[in-house]
């Protein structure tokens, strides 16, 4: 003997399976649109590639610029003071030819 909810289980299970199948496609589509918008902004001169992708640059130690700066920025907002980014050596600045 089957319960009253058994008849609906099949379609519900199928709907859940389809939703699970669509989720990765929605993610990749959104990522594709985001990257495309950044590239178009850079191509049109609204922004630079560097400004659009800086947060995602991976630094030595396998951490991104955002990973490193996010706590510094949060601290600056909490304290109300401009953050210090350490001692900057002007000799380390890239020449225009290296940029």
SVG drawing of the C-alpha trace seen along z (x, -y; Angstrom):
<svg xmlns="http://www.w3.org/2000/svg" viewBox="-3 -59 68 61">
<polyline fill="none" stroke="black" stroke-width="0.4" points="0.0,0.0 1.3,-3.4 0.9,-6.6 -0.8,-9.7 2.5,-11.6 4.1,-8.9 2.5,-9.9 4.0,-13.4 7.5,-12.2 8.5,-11.4 7.8,-14.8 9.2,-16.6 12.4,-14.5 12.6,-15.3 12.1,-19.0 14.9,-19.0 17.2,-17.1 16.6,-19.6 17.2,-22.5 20.5,-20.9 21.5,-20.5 20.7,-24.2 22.5,-25.7 26.1,-25.3 25.0,-26.6 23.5,-29.7 26.7,-30.2 28.9,-29.9 26.6,-32.1 26.7,-34.8 30.5,-34.6 30.8,-34.8 28.6,-37.9 30.6,-39.5 33.9,-38.9 32.5,-40.1 31.2,-43.3 34.7,-44.0 36.4,-43.4 34.0,-45.7 34.5,-48.4 38.3,-48.1 37.9,-48.0 35.8,-51.2 38.1,-53.1 35.7,-53.3 38.1,-51.3 41.5,-49.6 42.1,-45.8 44.1,-46.4 41.3,-48.2 38.8,-45.6 40.8,-42.5 43.1,-43.8 41.2,-42.2 41.7,-38.8 45.5,-39.0 47.2,-36.2 50.2,-37.3 53.1,-35.2 51.8,-33.0 48.7,-32.1 46.5,-34.9 44.7,-37.5 45.0,-41.2 41.4,-41.2 42.4,-38.6 45.2,-40.8 43.5,-44.2 40.0,-43.3 40.9,-43.2 43.0,-46.4 40.0,-48.2 37.6,-46.9 40.0,-48.0 40.2,-51.5 36.4,-51.9 36.2,-50.7 38.9,-53.0 38.1,-55.9 41.7,-56.3 43.5,-55.9 45.1,-52.6 48.9,-52.2 50.1,-49.9 53.6,-49.7 56.8,-51.3 56.8,-51.9 60.2,-52.0 60.0,-54.3 63.0,-52.5 60.7,-49.5 58.3,-51.4 58.2,-50.1 59.5,-52.3 57.0,-53.3 58.7,-50.8 58.1,-48.0 54.4,-48.8"/>
</svg>
